[in-house]
């Protein structure tokens, strides 16, 4: 399924299998998750995507063939293909363990063709081994919703009371490892969405309500997954002194002005950008121990536009996955 121009529906196209380079793997794609970042790419909210582009970066596949210099995996191995597709390996960010900030990084399903297809290639250095305890469909959301959620959570893992704004694919994973770590979790959903509130409570949230509501107790920290800038001051209003609001999305509408009093008291607002390979290894080691359980809704690959529409409209509980 190919994006020819931002804002246009994806089109079904056929072509030859991509050829793996020396350090690449050719994958038989078993499933690809549908992420909100895919929406930002398809809708034109992220600038300058590769054109034409095969979206998708929550890719679970089996290795069909390895490049001449590939040594990490062999034919038949199951691997994950995440958002981070390559980095320069030489800049100050790469050399200091912050490869997620590399200026020359390339991203799967954005500058590199991704997994909305039955074949894909991945640089073996950025492929991730997947826990055997997860089925293909259940593993897919771990590769972005899980990884970005984990990186964001790392910044607030000492908070006793954690608020999650936007209860989609990422939040439904984060609530599980936050509860495993002993945190109290409060979920903020679209106003009036009782089904999302019930879903959050089922997964362990102690309270669930609209994002326009005040929680019963002040938060020590909040993570924003919904790409709505107005939620930043809303979350600050619900925060104790010394707390932090972490913006976990790659794109967000403009943040409106707000009084300094909301920030005063050593409150903080910060963002999370992309992920590192270390994030992937740590999280995929943790996930089976919790254990994380992902809720997935399968769609045939040819219905990718429908899956994106359901995500855009907030009709999903958990994560959509495309099955070639």
Buried (B, 14 or more C-beta within 10 A) or exposed (E): BBBEEBEEEBEEEEEEBBEBBEBBBBBBBBBBBBBBBBBBBBEEBBEEBBEEBBBBBBBBBBBBBBBEEBEBBEEEBBBBBBBBBBBBEEBEBBEEEBBBBBEEBBBBBBBBBBBBBBBBBBBBBBBBBBBEEBBBBBBBBBBBBBBBBBBBBEBBBEBEBBBBBBBBBBBBBBBBBBBBBEBBBBBBBBEEBEEBBEBBBEBBBBBBBBBEBEBEBBBBBBBBBBBBBBBBBBBBEBBBEEBBBBBBBBEBEEBEEBEEEBBEEEBBBEEBEBBBBEBBEBBBEBBEEBEBEBBBBEBEBEBBBEBBEBBEEBEBBBBBBBBB
